[in-house]
Amino acid sequence: MMKDVCEAFPEARAVVDEISGIAGVDVPKLLWEAAKETLSRSDNSQLAITAASIATIKVLAGRGIEPSAAMGFSLGEFPALYAAGVLSFEDVIKVVRSRGQIMQAVCEEIAAENAGHAPGMSAVLGLPPEKVIEIASGIGNVYAANLNSVKQTVVSGTFDGLEAAEKAFAEAGARRCVRLAVAGPFHCPLMQKAADEFEGVLADVPFQNPKISLFSNVTGRLVADGAEAKKSAVLHLTNPVRWTDEEVVLGSLMAQDAAAEWKVLEPGPGRVLGGLWKQTEFGERWPCDSVNTVESINEVAAC
């Protein structure tokens, strides 16, 4: 992850090294050498994704590419908070490091309480979101967690809860259910203990008012100020990601200034969000480019 970018752009490597010093973790080793099992732990994956995202943001900024609006999916909301000027560089790294550690510990506690069966998340494909929500509400310890698109909803739950839910989704006509490689049942009430602890971590962390348009997973709308961003950062752990709502608000904002040469970028690892954006009514007019390689950075900078 990001090795080619860090080798080609010294500023990216400098960011990764600085994050190592703040977090007390060898981030280059985590990005380039960690086994899948190690990287999938919440205390590692959150730091790795944040490092990759912010390093890319820094490289783009050095080429004159600054965001007019920012939104991040799940953990990605924290690099977005940084991009919008809500959290400082040092604070976002400290906050993400603590968040990952807290969430990993709670996930391990839930697994221990369920005979070692780890909780998790499952993507439901081919059922309308409202149907997924309806079915999940009738099964214990299962919750709609990520409202990704009209074709895909992710649920969180205990191991046994997910087993029962996946069977019910299949019987209702779901095309398939895909168990995700994540550490736990994120964005649902099962993470309340983590939210309570994380609130204490954030108590003395300053959240500034956004300098650009910033969107919230919790509300699906624009963030009004730093106080709301701070409150949402805690609610984020126990509330679903309203990604489809955010996409509509962002698309509407762009349509209001249609004369502007909007460009939608997905900095950081992967290209999933670009795929989800493509499914919206805005995706054809304003395609989303994934930016996470030397080639993709150079292409965007040349436009």
N, C-alpha and C positions, 0 to 999 in steps of 0.2 A: 504494500500500500504506500503510494507516494514516493517510492525510491527514485524513480526516474525524474520526478519533479524536483526533489531535493538535490539531486546531482546536477540538474540543469540550471536551477535557480538558487543561488546562495541565500537569498532572503527567506526561501522556504525552509532550508536546512537550519537557518538561524532561529526561525520560529519554533521548529521542533526541538532544538537544543534548549531554547529558553523554557519551553514547557516542561522539559525534563527536570530542569533546575527548580521550577516552581512546585511541581507535583512530587518530586523525589522519586521519579520513575525513569528508567531508560526507555524513552519513547521510540527512538530509532530501532532498538531491538524489538520492542513491542510491535511496531509497524511492519518490520521486515523479516523477523525470525520467529514470531510467536506461532505456536500450533493453533489450529482452529478451536480446539477445546479451551485453550487459554484466552484467546481473543474473544470468544463468545461470552466470557464472564462479564457481568455488568460493570465491575470495577475497572476492567481493562478496555472493553469496547467503547465505553463512553468517552474515555480519555483519548483513545485512538481516533475515533470519528471527529472529535472536536479539534484535535491537532491537525488532521488532514484537511478539514474544512477551513480553519483559520489560516493555515499555511497557504492554501489556494487563494483565499480572499486577499491576503497580503501581496501575493504575486500579481494578482489582477490589479490591485490598487497601484502598484508600482508601474503599471502600464496604462494608468489613467482611467481604469474601469472601476467606477464607484457605484454602489447601488442607490436607486431611488426608493426602493421598497425592499423589505426582507421578510421572509417567512421560512420557518424550519419545521421539519416533521419530527415529532417526538424529541429525542435528544438534540436533533438539529435546531431546535428552537433556541438553544443556548449560543451556538455560533451566530444565530440571527440576532440575539440580544447584543452580542458584541458588535456585529456589523452595524446595528442601529445606534450604537453609542450608549446603550443602557447599562452595560457592564464593561468595566475596564478589562484589559487583557489579563492582568494578574488575577483579578477577581473571578473572571469566568473560568479560568483554569482551576482555581481553588474550589470553586463551587461545584464544577463538574466532577472533580476528583472526589469530593465528599459525597456527592449525590450517587456516584457509582458504587462507592463502598457501602453506603447505607442500603441501597437497593439490593446489592448482592447479599448482604447479611440477612435481610428480611426474606429474600427468596430461599435461602438455605434453611431458615427457620420454618418456612411453610413446607418445604420438602421433608424436613425432619418430622413435622407433625402429621405427615401423610405417608408414613412408612417408607420414607426415602424416595417416594415418587415425586419428581420435580414438577412444579407448576409451570405454566408456559402460555403460549399464544398459538392460535391456529387461524390461518387465512381461509375464509369461506368464499368460494368462487361460484358465480352463477346464480346466486339468490339476491333479490332486492334487499337493501339495507334494512328496511322496515320489517321484512320477514325474519331476518337474522336476529334483530332486536327482540322481536316477539318470541321466537323460540328460545333464545338465551334467557329471557326473563322468567321462563318457566322451569329452568334447570338451576339447581343450587350451585353456587360458587362459579358461575360463568357469566361474563359480561361483554357486551359489545365495546371494544376498546379503540379501534381505529376505523373511522368511516372514510375509507380510501377512495371509493368510486361507486358508481351505480352497479358495478360488476363485482366488487370486492369489498368485504368487510372483515376485519380481524377481531377475534374474540380472545379474551383472557380468562384464565381460570386455573383451578387445581387440576392435577392429572386426571383424577376420576371424573371431574366435571367436564373436562374437555372430551374425554372418551364418550361420555353420554351425549354431549352436544354434537359432536361430529356425526354420530349415528343418526341423531334427529335431523340434522341438516341434510344428510344424504337421503333420508326418507322423504324430506320435503322437496327434493329435486335439485339439490346443489350439484354442480358439475363435479366438484371435488373439494376436499379440505386438505390444506397443507400445513403441517405442524412446523412452526418457525424455529430457527436455531437461535433462540434468545434465552436469557437467564431466568426469566420469570414472567409473572402475570401483570404486565405493566398497564398503566392507565385504567385501573379499576379499584374498587374498594378494598381488595386484598392487600393493597399497598398503603393502607392508612397509617400503619405504624411507621413506615418509611417517611411518609409525608409529615407526620408529627415531628420526627427527628430532624428532617430537612428544614423545617420551619425555624428550628433553633439555630441551625447553621447560617441561615439567611438573615437572622435578626439584625446583625450589625453591618451587613453588606449594603452599600449604597446602590440604589437603582435609579439612574438618571432618566429624565423624560426622553423618549425616542427622538432622534434627529431626523429620521426619515419615516416613511410609513412602515409600520410593523404590525404583524398579524399574530393573533393568539390561537393556539390549538384549543384552548379551553372554551373560548367564546365563539371562535370562528369569525371574529370581527377584528377591526383595527384596535390596537392598544392605545388607550387615551393618554396614559402617563406612566411614570416610573412606579408609582404606588400600585397601579393595577398590574403592571408587569411582575412585580414582586409577589403579589397575592396569587397571581396565576401560576407562578413558578412552583408554588406549593400544591395548588389544586391540580396541576399538571400530572402529578403522580397517581391521582385517584379518579381523574375524569377522562372521558374519551377524547381522542384527537379528531377534531371536526375539520378534517382536511378539505372535504368537498365544499364546505361553507367558505373556507378561506380562499379557495380557488375562485369561487363566484365573486367574492368581494374584490380580489385582486383583478380579475378579468374586467369587472365593471369599472374599476378605477382606471384601468388602461383604456377602456373604450371611451371614457369621458374625455380623454385627451388623445384621441385617435390620430391626430396629426403628428404626435411625437413618435420617434423611431424606437419603440420599445423592443427590448431584447430580454428574453427570459433565460436565466442561467442557473444550472444546478452544480454549484461548486462542492467538492468533496467526493467521497467514495460512492460508486454506484451510479445507476441511471434510472432507478425505480420511479422517482418523482416525475421525471420527464415523461415516462410512460403514462402515469396517471393524468398528467396535464394534457397529454395528447387525446385523452378520452373526453375532455371537456369541449364546450362550444368555442373556446378560445384557442385551443391547441393548433388548429390549422392556420389561423391568422398570425399567431405569435408562437412559433415552435420553441420548444425548450431544448437548449444545448447542455449536455453534461460536460463539465469542465473538471477533469481530474488526471489529465496526462499532459506531457510536454506539447504534444501535437495539438490537443484541444485548446490549451492556453494560447499557443501561438496563433491558432485560427481565429479565436475570439479577439485577440489583440490586433489582428490585421484588419478586422472589419471597420 
